[in-house]
Each structure stands twice: as structure tokens, then as C-alpha cells.
Amino acid sequence: MAEIADTVTAAGERSPPRPGFRPAAVPLAAALLLACVVLGTSVGPAAIAPDEVLRVVLGHVLGLDLAAGPVADSIVWQIRLPRVLLAGLVGGTLAFSGAAYQGVFRNPLADPYLLGVASGAGFAETAAIVAGLPLVFAGFSLLTLVGFAGAVASVLLAYSIARQAGRASSMTLILAGVAVSAINVAGISYLMIVSNENALEILNWLLGGLNSSAWSDLRFILPYSLAAGLIISLHGRLLNVLQLPELEARQVGVDVERTRVVLLLAASLAAAAAVAVAGVIGFVGLIVPHAVRLLVGPDYRRLLPLSALGGASFLIVADLIARTMVSPGEVPVGVVTAFVGGPFFLYLLRRQRRLTI
């Protein structure tokens, strides 16, 4: 099974490993992420030099007095750094969950947004907010668990609809996801109408935004993101095998149904956690895994960690654009990702159609 997992491609074909810079890919991606964190923390209405940012961070982390100014200290530590770190965590979570969905469904167009997962989590979480349910217990986000239930229900509904016509092809699965998303959005719109006092808060949240980020938000997503990421990463080799025809995967000893269920649950939990703290931010889980796959190939053992690092960098930059393009105001980061992701999705859809003709 190890040899098959090493050579299977995302299209279900065997091919020899391609040479390139793969051994250096993770350090390069980590260095890029660090640069994005420094850039995102430095740039804003009040520009702060990168060396001063580092002094503030090291001063708080190590407990040293590194002569950082009080204004810079407040801006960096209390406002910008938690927002940048939350953007990175949300972006990385959406990217590796999107890569997992694409692997499970063997569908390069699958992601938490297109399959109705994000909108399902948003609908369930909106219902919890309107109903006045407790959202936090013992420091953990109950909103994430509510969103997880909505996400799982949506992806199962979309997949079952697509299966009604036989095999769940790329096109039928995407269309089913669009239909499920439309139902979820209709439910959210209805809840906004009947709950006027929460309408503006819900709308800002659904557009995807990080403008109210705080250190406390990190603990609402971090446990779920780490748990889901660990589960998905441990299944990287099995995700490679799942790209084979199902009969061949079973012949090498893989419990296909169990593996799919575990991965779907983990990816849905990750997506729900991201939606709970940042709203519905689309296309991150679609764009980033594709870009990483083009650079390093389809091996999920490399694709998953690089997608997480790339997704973190992508959303940090997108959020930086969102909060500076109309300064002193800002636009929701979901608008920025949609401007980038919409044309990219249309390109992929057209390319996918050509491949199936």
C-alpha cells in the first residue's frame, strides 16, 4: 500500500514522483507565512516598522523590556497581532479542510463553500444566535459544535442528492451544493428578517470579517482546528489511496467508507470552527489547494501541510487588503476572497468541462 500511496496522482493515475524543490517547500512556505505576519502587523493607518513589531512581540513573549513605544505596543499587541494570527488560523483551516474535501470526493472543485458546508454551518450558527443559546462553555465555543452539525447535514444532503443520479460526478455534486447553499441562505435571510435586533450583526458576520478579532477568539477555533488538522494529516497516505478506483483501494486493505466518514467529519468540524469565528469566507479552500498542487504535485502528505501554510498566508494578505483598500474604513475580507475566487472558480469550471468532453 505504501508504494501505491507514494505514486498515485490526484486523478487516480500512477506516475513517478516529479523532481523539484519539494524538500524546501515547507521551509519556504513557513518563511512566507512569517513575512506575511510581519507585513500584516506592520501595515495600517499607523505604519509601524517591522523591527518595532518584533520588539513588541519579543517583549511580550519573553517578558523583556526592548524599548518599544507604548503606542506601538498597544496597536501591535492588542489590535493587529490577534487579528493577523486569527486570519492565518482561519485561512489555514479552510485550506486544509478544502484539500481534504477534494481528496475525499476526488473532485478538484469541491471545497467547504461550494458544497454548502460553510453555509450550513452559518445557518445553524445563525439559528443559535437568534435563539439566544449559550455560545461558550468552559472556554470552548459551543457555536462551533452547532455549526459542525449544520455543516455535516449540508454535505451529506448535497452528496445524497448528487448520488440520486448514480455516480456523484463533479457537475452534479457542485449543482447539489449550490442548491443546498441556496436553501441555507434562504434560512439565514428568514432568521435575519424575524430578528431585526441581530440582523446587522449577522450580516457583517456572514460577509466574513475579522474586524472585531481579539486574543480570546483564538481559543474558540484553535482546539477544533488542531484536532481536525491532526486527524486529516494522519490520513494523508490514505487520501492518496482514495484517488484510486474504489475497488483497487479496497484491494490494498483500505476501509474506504470509514476513511471517508472520518475525513468528512474532521474537515466539517474545521470548516465550522472557521465560520464560527470569522463568518462565511469563500474560496480559500478552493484556490489554495489548487495552487499548491500545481507547485508540488498531488501527494497529500505534502499537499495538506503546504495548503495550511499557504491558506494562512493568503488570508492574511486578503485581510490586509480588506482593511487598507478604503482606509480609514474597511470591507469584509469575504468580499476580497470572492473577487479573487470567483474568476478562479469559473476558470476551473471551464477547464473541468474541457477535460470531460
Buried (B, 14 or more C-beta within 10 A) or exposed (E): BEEBBBBBBBEBEEEEEEEEEBEEBBEEBBEBBEEBBBBBBBBBEEEBEEEBBBBBBEBBEEEEEBEBEEEBBEBBBEBBBBBBBBBBBBBBBBBBBBBBBBBBBBBBBBBBBBBBBBBBBBBBBBBBBBEEEEBEEEEEBBBBBBBBBBBBBBBBBBBEBBEEEEEBEBBBBBBBBBBBBEBBBEBBBEBBEEBEEBBEBBBBBBBBBBEEBEEEBBEBBBBBBBBBBEBBBEBBBBBBBBBBEEEBBBEEEBEBEEBBEBBBBBBBBBBBBBBBBBBBBBBBBBBBBBBBBEBBBBBBBBBBBBBBBBBBBBBBBBBBBBBBEEEEEBBBBBBBBBBBBEEBBEEBBEEBEEEEE
